Amino acid sequence: MSSINAPASSSPPADGRSDFDFLHGSWRVANRRLANPLDPVATTWIEFETIAVARPVLGGLGNTDTYDSIGEVPFHGMTLRLFDPSTCLWRIWWASASRPGHLDSPMEGRFEAGHGVFYGKDVLSGIDVDVRFDWYVDDSNHARWRQAFSTDRRLTWSENFAMDFVRIAEHG
């Protein structure tokens, strides 16, 4: 029998492919980001709210989400996450209206004991930056995401963006 006709398993393999399943659905997100993330003494934070909607793709081997601001601070972005079963790693790509036509370099990592850690590289204002994402799943209705930068080859990290997720009740 070909794999196309094989019956679907009742649960996905425990290799990490379902780690982002908690995110599927709609969320109200409190965002907080540093106005100047490369300033080592920056204290000015920009706060705003978004609505995020996440959906599975590729039969559960990935997901996408969109973020749209509610209120005065304009913010529109999207994420593509793909799971690689051969390495049990996730790769995460980000795009936003603040950098039209640009897809950020991928972050790569996995979840362990309910905490997801993902690393990548970027260049901001001509400066090489190591980037870290941390995901925390508090419960089925609350999650947190944090972004930190390092400009000293991961010796120290400075948090510059935080998102706190609260699930929007599904109707219907």
Residue pairs with C-beta under 8 A, 6 or more apart in sequence:
12 18
12 60
13 85
15 85
15 88
16 83
16 88
16 89
16 90
16 110
16 111
17 60
17 61
17 83
17 85
18 60
19 83
19 90
19 110
19 111
19 116
20 54
20 63
20 81
20 90
21 56
21 60
22 137
22 140
22 143
23 54
23 63
23 65
23 143
23 165
24 54
24 55
24 56
24 63
25 53
25 54
25 167
25 168
25 170
26 51
26 52
26 53
26 167
26 168
26 170
27 51
27 52
27 53
27 54
27 143
27 165
27 166
27 167
27 168
28 49
28 50
28 51
28 165
28 166
28 168
29 49
29 50
29 51
29 52
29 67
29 163
29 164
29 165
29 166
30 47
30 49
30 163
30 164
30 166
31 47
31 48
31 49
31 50
31 75
31 161
31 162
31 163
32 45
32 46
32 47
32 161
32 162
32 163
33 45
33 46
33 160
33 161
33 162
34 42
34 44
34 45
34 46
34 160
34 161
35 42
35 44
35 45
35 46
36 42
36 44
37 124
37 149
37 158
37 160
37 161
38 124
38 125
38 127
38 129
38 149
38 151
40 158
42 160
46 73
47 73
48 69
48 71
48 72
48 73
48 75
49 69
49 70
49 71
50 67
50 68
50 69
50 70
50 75
51 67
51 68
51 70
51 168
52 65
52 66
52 67
52 165
53 65
53 66
54 63
54 64
54 65
55 63
55 64
55 65
56 62
56 63
57 63
57 64
58 82
61 82
61 83
61 85
62 80
62 81
62 82
62 83
63 79
63 81
64 78
64 79
64 80
64 81
65 78
65 79
66 76
66 77
66 78
67 75
67 76
67 77
67 78
67 79
68 75
68 76
69 75
69 76
74 97
75 96
75 97
75 98
76 96
76 97
77 94
77 95
77 96
77 97
77 98
78 94
78 95
78 96
79 92
79 93
79 94
80 92
80 93
80 95
81 90
81 91
81 92
81 93
82 90
82 91
83 89
83 90
84 90
84 91
88 110
89 108
89 109
89 110
90 108
90 109
90 110
90 116
90 118
91 106
91 107
91 108
92 106
92 107
92 108
92 118
92 120
92 133
93 103
93 104
93 105
93 106
93 107
94 103
94 104
95 102
95 103
95 104
104 120
104 122
105 120
105 121
105 122
106 120
107 118
107 119
107 120
107 131
107 133
108 118
108 119
108 120
109 116
109 117
109 118
109 119
109 133
110 116
110 117
111 135
114 136
114 137
115 134
115 135
115 136
116 133
116 134
116 135
116 136
117 132
117 133
117 134
117 135
118 132
118 133
118 134
118 135
119 130
119 131
119 132
119 133
120 130
120 131
120 133
121 128
121 129
121 130
121 131
122 128
122 129
122 131
123 129
124 149
127 151
128 151
129 149
129 150
129 151
130 149
130 150
130 151
130 153
130 154
131 147
131 148
131 149
131 150
132 147
132 148
132 149
132 150
132 157
133 145
133 146
133 147
134 144
134 145
134 146
134 147
134 148
135 143
135 144
135 145
136 143
136 144
136 145
136 146
137 143
138 144
140 167
141 166
141 167
142 164
142 165
142 166
142 167
143 164
143 165
144 162
144 163
144 164
144 165
145 162
145 163
145 165
146 159
146 161
146 162
146 163
147 159
147 160
147 161
147 162
148 157
148 158
148 159
148 160
149 157
149 158
149 160
150 156
150 157
150 158
